């Protein structure tokens, strides 16, 4: 029924000859969960597109990044500000600045609210979908990890930025979703921060309201549902679908209440239907962590990640990695390159990756990227960025 309804709505939208985009501009803002990590179809942004289209609410996404968006139907929907590894402070720092930190995925040059450059044309989204805080909890201090008290301060600063600089933007604030991996203290921090959010959202101003995402990830007995979290941090496909519906319901309430007017979705130019199953067609390496994030020459290092298979089984996948400087030059003196052979992986299966190595005694100070490549009989996938390590003298 849902597919038939959506097809009818999209056919109706396509019958209109206007090419103007809808007035409602939506900025997804956050970390790897906004990016859609663990799957390759845009995460909740895909499901939200489906649900808003089915409801006849026209909109377009805005943001500096277009990564992990190819599943969405046309370029106007490829934009977002979801950056893996971003803490709350990382988001604050990059709204009108360019601050790259060790635990954060490349920030596309920062200045997310001024089209990617200092003094650029301001982006004034009608609506921001904000969920941030997971990386404050799971990152070590060297990568921006903080306690809950610091999270409160950073989040208050983030809201204050919008209140001052984008006073007409409505913000839907999502509670942080559960963390089911160990240690359990991480989810305890999630709960504590969410309690603070709920108690203080009314102080953020009339443009802010809360969307309780956390509760959507609980079983009837009130405990987190691990089946909705693919790796204990990022949602599985059903989890992303739940997030998309929660955002869609909140947006629908704003439209029904008159905050935004309802317009027909923009014509698509081709037929489009929701995805089915796991849409990650190629292998992906997630949750890369290098420890310590700040090191000195000669130090022992560790690297961990998760290989997630694509649509095909992987036969004895070989993982190789390199550390490269800002110009792409590899560090000399590390195994060339270090490699690890994993067991056969079924379609969409997962396998942990773990390396230990020692930095050369004479490595130059600087910030180095982790490059990871997966190779098997089925092909190769290069992950151009997996993490960072800052080497000091």
Buried (B, 14 or more C-beta within 10 A) or exposed (E): EEEEEBBEBBEEBBEEEEEEBBEBBBBBBBBBBBBBBBBBBBBBBBBBBBBBBBBBBBBBBBBBBBBBBEBBBEEBBBBBBBBBBBBBBBBBBBBBBBEBBBBBBBBBBBBBBBBBEEEEEEBBBBBBBBBBBBBBBBBBEBBBBBEBEBBBEBBBBBBEBBBEBBEEBBBBBBBBBBBBBEEEEBBEBBBBBBEBBBEBBEEBEEBBBBBBBBEBBBEEEEEBBBEBBBBBBBBBBBBBBBBBBBBBEBBBEBBEEEBBEBBBBBBBEEEBEBBEEBBBEBBBBBBBBBBBBBBEBEBEBEBBBBBBBBBBBBEEBBBBBBBBBEEEEBBEBBEEBBEBEBEEBEEBBBBEBEBEBEBBEEBEEEBBBBBBBBBBEBEEBEBEBBBBBBBEE
